Amino acid sequence: MQKIERTCTVAQAFLALPGSKKAVMECLSEDGRRFSFICANPYQELKGNMATSTLVNHMAETSKTYNSHPLEILKHILPKKHIDLPFPFFGGALGYIGYDNGRYVLGLDEELPDDLHMPDVHLLFYRDLIVFDHSENCIYLLAVRTDDENDHVLHRRVAGLHEALKAADEISVPVYAADIHFIAEMSKQSFVSKVATAQEQMKAQDISQVVLSQRMKAAFPGDPFLFLYEIESLQSITLHVLRGL
């Protein structure tokens, strides 16, 4: 691990970091410190649904399919390391575990229709991280050993992260200015009808949880990261204003 002076923004670091399947995670630690984690080039990837899982090892260029739920596979492959570091995340799995996986946890066998054709679980495992400590206004560069690599290899990986950030402060982050128009996938009449059905099931005590929401979608021609970065900027401004009231 190496600690360096902060000379760029999170967005500049993300754009400067080479590689594929890049990710950013924002985190608030238990003591109130805020961190941003940036990583790229996952060494492993897990995705699947209620009955089938696929584990891809990008380093060995292998892929294996299991007749098990992804959460069962995760129990065996998630690295179990305890490292004393000044931040709460040092590699492992980033991605999503879909809401419907609750049906698996509860032992409900009936599967809901899959109209999105997305995995129920999709996790990527990273071993090189750029960590922004916003409280201390510094950056940590971290390489985690996942196999028998020696210290020289780890130092070389950290040096690669440092090299990527050298010109990051010169990157101009474009502003996403296009209008986005969301369209509901469900009519008002249909939504009201489903709410009424849920109310009847609640009266009959035949339901344990209801989420009164609906999915909306919009065409998005730009870079998703820039859109999320603008949202993050607005949230930071809003939180700063609220704290000042």
KOLVEX-80748 format. One line per 2 residues: number of its first residue (from 1); their letters; for each residue y, z, x of C-alpha. Coordinates in steps of 0.25 Angstrom, whole numbers, plus 5000, padded with zeros to 4 digits. Layout:
% KOLVEX-80748
NUM	a	Y Z X ~ ...;
% end
This chain:
% KOLVEX-80748
1	mq	5000 5000 5000 ~ 5014 4997 5005;
3	ki	5027 5002 4999 ~ 5039 4993 5000;
5	er	5054 4992 4995 ~ 5056 4986 4982;
7	tc	5064 4973 4984 ~ 5060 4965 4971;
9	tv	5058 4967 4956 ~ 5044 4967 4949;
11	aq	5046 4953 4944 ~ 5049 4948 4958;
13	af	5037 4954 4964 ~ 5028 4949 4953;
15	la	5033 4935 4955 ~ 5032 4936 4970;
17	lp	5018 4941 4970 ~ 5009 4929 4972;
19	gs	4995 4928 4965 ~ 4989 4927 4951;
21	kk	4987 4936 4939 ~ 4999 4944 4943;
23	av	5002 4957 4935 ~ 5013 4967 4933;
25	me	5011 4981 4928 ~ 5022 4991 4925;
27	cl	5018 5006 4925 ~ 5024 5019 4923;
29	se	5018 5030 4930 ~ 5015 5044 4925;
31	dg	5027 5050 4933 ~ 5036 5039 4927;
33	rr	5037 5029 4938 ~ 5037 5015 4935;
35	fs	5029 5004 4943 ~ 5026 4989 4942;
37	fi	5013 4984 4948 ~ 5012 4969 4952;
39	ca	4999 4963 4956 ~ 4992 4949 4957;
41	np	4979 4943 4960 ~ 4969 4952 4954;
43	yq	4956 4953 4961 ~ 4948 4956 4948;
45	el	4949 4953 4934 ~ 4942 4958 4921;
47	kg	4943 4952 4907 ~ 4934 4952 4895;
49	nm	4932 4956 4880 ~ 4924 4965 4873;
51	at	4911 4960 4878 ~ 4913 4952 4890;
53	st	4920 4954 4903 ~ 4924 4945 4915;
55	lv	4927 4951 4929 ~ 4933 4941 4939;
57	nh	4934 4945 4954 ~ 4945 4936 4959;
59	ma	4942 4940 4974 ~ 4928 4936 4973;
61	et	4930 4925 4963 ~ 4919 4930 4954;
63	sk	4919 4932 4939 ~ 4908 4940 4931;
65	ty	4906 4942 4916 ~ 4901 4955 4910;
67	ns	4896 4958 4896 ~ 4905 4970 4895;
69	hp	4918 4975 4890 ~ 4929 4973 4901;
71	le	4932 4988 4900 ~ 4918 4991 4905;
73	il	4919 4982 4917 ~ 4933 4988 4920;
75	kh	4926 5002 4922 ~ 4918 4996 4933;
77	il	4928 4988 4940 ~ 4941 4995 4940;
79	pk	4944 5001 4953 ~ 4943 5016 4954;
81	kh	4953 5019 4965 ~ 4962 5032 4967;
83	id	4974 5029 4976 ~ 4986 5038 4978;
85	lp	4997 5029 4975 ~ 5012 5030 4970;
87	fp	5009 5021 4958 ~ 4999 5022 4947;
89	ff	4992 5008 4948 ~ 4986 5002 4961;
91	gg	4977 4991 4956 ~ 4966 4989 4946;
93	al	4967 4982 4932 ~ 4979 4976 4926;
95	gy	4978 4968 4913 ~ 4975 4972 4899;
97	ig	4964 4978 4890 ~ 4966 4973 4876;
99	yd	4968 4982 4864 ~ 4955 4977 4857;
101	ng	4947 4984 4868 ~ 4949 4996 4860;
103	ry	4938 4991 4851 ~ 4928 4991 4863;
105	vl	4932 5005 4867 ~ 4930 5010 4852;
107	gl	4917 5002 4851 ~ 4921 4992 4841;
109	de	4912 4980 4842 ~ 4920 4971 4833;
111	el	4929 4961 4841 ~ 4942 4956 4836;
113	pd	4945 4941 4836 ~ 4950 4936 4849;
115	dl	4962 4927 4846 ~ 4969 4928 4859;
117	hm	4956 4925 4868 ~ 4960 4935 4878;
119	pd	4951 4945 4885 ~ 4951 4959 4879;
121	vh	4953 4964 4894 ~ 4959 4957 4906;
123	ll	4961 4965 4918 ~ 4965 4961 4932;
125	fy	4963 4969 4945 ~ 4973 4969 4956;
127	rd	4973 4975 4970 ~ 4987 4972 4976;
129	li	4999 4977 4969 ~ 5014 4978 4970;
131	vf	5019 4991 4964 ~ 5034 4993 4960;
133	dh	5038 5008 4960 ~ 5050 5007 4951;
135	se	5053 5022 4953 ~ 5053 5021 4969;
137	nc	5058 5007 4969 ~ 5048 5002 4978;
139	iy	5035 4993 4979 ~ 5021 4996 4983;
141	ll	5012 4986 4988 ~ 4997 4989 4986;
143	av	4984 4983 4989 ~ 4971 4990 4984;
145	rt	4958 4989 4991 ~ 4947 4983 4981;
147	dd	4936 4980 4991 ~ 4933 4982 5006;
149	en	4947 4976 5010 ~ 4952 4983 5023;
151	dh	4966 4988 5025 ~ 4971 4976 5032;
153	vl	4968 4967 5019 ~ 4975 4978 5010;
155	hr	4988 4977 5019 ~ 4988 4962 5019;
157	rv	4987 4962 5004 ~ 4999 4972 5003;
159	ag	5007 4963 5013 ~ 5004 4952 5004;
161	lh	5011 4959 4992 ~ 5023 4963 5002;
163	ea	5024 4948 5006 ~ 5025 4944 4991;
165	lk	5037 4953 4988 ~ 5045 4949 5000;
167	aa	5053 4939 4993 ~ 5051 4944 4979;
169	de	5065 4949 4978 ~ 5070 4934 4979;
171	is	5062 4930 4967 ~ 5070 4927 4955;
173	vp	5064 4932 4942 ~ 5066 4922 4931;
175	vy	5071 4928 4917 ~ 5063 4924 4905;
177	aa	5073 4919 4895 ~ 5064 4911 4885;
179	di	5064 4916 4870 ~ 5050 4921 4865;
181	hf	5047 4920 4851 ~ 5035 4928 4846;
183	ia	5027 4924 4834 ~ 5018 4933 4826;
185	em	5004 4929 4824 ~ 5002 4936 4811;
187	sk	5011 4934 4798 ~ 5018 4946 4792;
189	qs	5009 4945 4780 ~ 4996 4946 4788;
191	fv	5002 4957 4796 ~ 5005 4965 4784;
193	sk	4992 4963 4778 ~ 4985 4968 4791;
195	va	4993 4980 4791 ~ 4989 4983 4776;
197	ta	4974 4981 4780 ~ 4976 4991 4791;
199	qe	4982 5001 4782 ~ 4971 5000 4772;
201	qm	4961 5002 4784 ~ 4969 5014 4788;
203	ka	4968 5020 4774 ~ 4953 5018 4774;
205	qd	4952 5024 4788 ~ 4945 5012 4793;
207	is	4955 5009 4805 ~ 4958 5017 4817;
209	qv	4970 5010 4823 ~ 4980 4999 4819;
211	vl	4990 4991 4827 ~ 5001 4985 4818;
213	sq	5004 4973 4827 ~ 5003 4958 4828;
215	rm	5003 4948 4839 ~ 5015 4939 4842;
217	ka	5015 4928 4852 ~ 5025 4918 4858;
219	af	5025 4907 4868 ~ 5029 4911 4882;
221	pg	5033 4900 4892 ~ 5037 4909 4903;
223	dp	5031 4919 4913 ~ 5025 4931 4906;
225	fl	5029 4940 4918 ~ 5044 4937 4917;
227	fl	5044 4940 4902 ~ 5037 4953 4904;
229	ye	5047 4956 4916 ~ 5058 4954 4906;
231	ie	5052 4963 4896 ~ 5050 4974 4907;
233	sl	5064 4972 4912 ~ 5069 4974 4897;
235	qs	5060 4987 4896 ~ 5065 4993 4908;
237	it	5080 4991 4904 ~ 5077 4996 4890;
239	lh	5070 5009 4896 ~ 5081 5011 4906;
241	vl	5092 5010 4895 ~ 5083 5020 4886;
243	rg	5082 5030 4898 ~ 5097 5029 4899;
245	l	5100 5033 4884;
% end
